[in-house]
Amino acid sequence: MADPKPGNAAPAKKAATGAYTPSGVSPNRRARRSYTIRLWAVRHSRFLEWFYSRFADMFLLLHPLWKALGYNRVETPITFVERNVKGLLFDCRMCGQCVLSSTGMSCPMNCPKQLRNGPCGGVRANGNCEVEPDMPCVWVKAWEGSRNMVRGDAIMNVQKPVNQSLRETSSWLRVTAQAAEAREAAAAAKDA
């Protein structure tokens, strides 16, 4: 068989990397279903903001029950419910310091770089992520969602870095305990 003529070279085969990447580990392998539900949450951010406000009020009304049972005792079952509800709706990563109400119902922990205060400089022209080209940028969606919300300007608040010791804990219980403490302190100051 004759050698190919110059300019008609056969295409080179791709070199095998030999690397094995488990399918459930890389953030590049996230299910598209999560994007769809996340995008629904951003589009309905005003309703979810209203609902969460009512939910937080109800949770605060239950503070005497949580306190009687012990916050440590109810942490496990509440965290289980929170993980599943927020996981379905927002693809929540259970950082324990939820800022959904400040970020247009778009969880910043879904950012592959886990940026909590705005997008990186690599957002693509189509609004997709620099790291995961098929995923809409979390912060582009956060801005869109915040524009629908009553308290949408909260997106401008600078968020603290993630406290990794709070990972896998309930932000619902933490917010409730903090609100109850503030309410009790205000009542004590009023009586004094």
N, C-alpha and C positions, 0 to 999 in steps of 0.2 A: 504494500500500500504506500502510496506516495505521501511525502510530508506535505502538510498544509502550506499553501502559498503565503508569503508574508502579507499581512493585512487580513488574512482569513484564519487567524489563529482560533483554535477551539477555546470556548470559554473555560476558565479555570474553575475547578471545583472549590467550594467553600471548605475551609479547614475546619475539622471537627474540634470543638472546644474540649470535649470530654467532661465538662462540668455538669453536675447534676443539681438542679434547683427544685426543691419540693414545691408542689403547686400551691400549697396553702400558706407559704411563708412570705413570699414576696408581695409587697403592696401592689406590684404591677399585675398581680393575678386576681385582683378583687372582682367580684361578680358585678356585671353590668346592672343587675337588679338593684343593687345598693345605690347606684347612681340615679336610677329612675325614681326610687322612693325619696332619696335625698332631694332631688330636683322638685318633686311634688311638695315637700316640706318647705322649700324656699318659696315656691309660688304661692303657698298658703300661709306665709309667715304671719300675716296679720291675724288670721283666725287662731293659729297656734299660740301667738302672743296672748290673745284674749283668753284662750283656754288655759294656758299655763298660769296666768294671773289668778284665775278662779281655783285652779288646782293647788297653787301655793297657799292661798287663803284657807282652803279646806285642810291642807296638811298642817297649817299653823293652828287651826282649831283643834286638831288632834294632838297638839303638843302635850297636854296633860296626860293623855294615854301613853304617848311615847316615853314621857318622863317616868310615869308609874311603872311601865314595863321595863324601862331602862333602854336608853339609846343603843347601848352595846348589844343588847339582846335582839333588837329589831333590825339591826344593821344588815345581817345576812339575808333575811327574806326581802327586805325593801331593796337591797342592792340587786337581788335576783330579778325582781320585777322591773326595776329601773334599767338594768342592763338589757333586758329583752325588749321593753317598750322603746327606749331610746336607740337601741341597736337597730331595730326594725325601721323606725322613722328617720333617724339621722345618721345611721352607720356609726353610732357612738363608740368611742374607744375607752370609755370609763376612766377618764383622767381624774375624776373626783372633784374637778373645779369647773363645772359646766358654765359656759358663757354663751349658750345658744341665744338667749334673749338679747345679747349685745352684738351678735354676729348674724343677724338675719335668718336665724334657724339653720345656719350652715356650720357644722362642727369644724373648728380649725384644726382639730387633731387628725382630720382626714387628709390634711396637707401632707404629702410625703416628707416635707421638711419640718413638719409640725410647727409652722410659724403661727404665732398667736396674735400678732399685731399688724397684719396686712400681708399683701402678696410679695413674693420675691421679685426680682427683676426679670425673671424668665417666663412670664406669662406669654403664651403664644398669641399671635394676631387674632386667632379665632376664639380666644378666651379660654383655651385649654391649658392644662398643666405642662410645665416644662419637663418634669420627670416622667409623668404618665400622659403621653400625648392624646390618648383617647378619653381622658377624664377632664370634665370641666373644672377650671381652677376654683378651689374652695372659696377663695377670697373674692373672685369676680361674682360668684353666686351669693356670697355673704353681703356684698354691696347691694345687689339686686333685691335680696330679701329685706334688707334693712330699710330700703326706700319704701316698702309697703307697710312697715310697722309704725305704730303710734310713737314709740320711743326709739325710732330708728337711728337717731343721732348718737345712741350709746355705742355705736360701732367706732366712734372717734375716741372713746376711752382707752387708755393704754392698759393692757392686761399684764398682770404679773407673770413671771416665768412659771412654768408648771412645777408644782411641788410633787415630785415623784413618789413621796411617801403616802400621798393620798390616792394613788392609782388603785382602781378596783374597790373604791368606797363610794357610798351614796352621797351625791351632792344634794339630793332632795333633803335628806336628814340634816346635813350640815347647814344648809340655808335656813331650814326651819328652826334649828336650835339657835342660830345667830339672830334670826328675827324675833324669836321668843325672848332671848336675852335682852335685845335692844328694847323691846316693848316693856319688859319688866323694869329695866333701868329707867325708862322714861316715866313709868308709873311711880317708881320710888322717888324720882326727882320732883315730880309733881306734888307728892305727898309731903315732901320735906320743906 
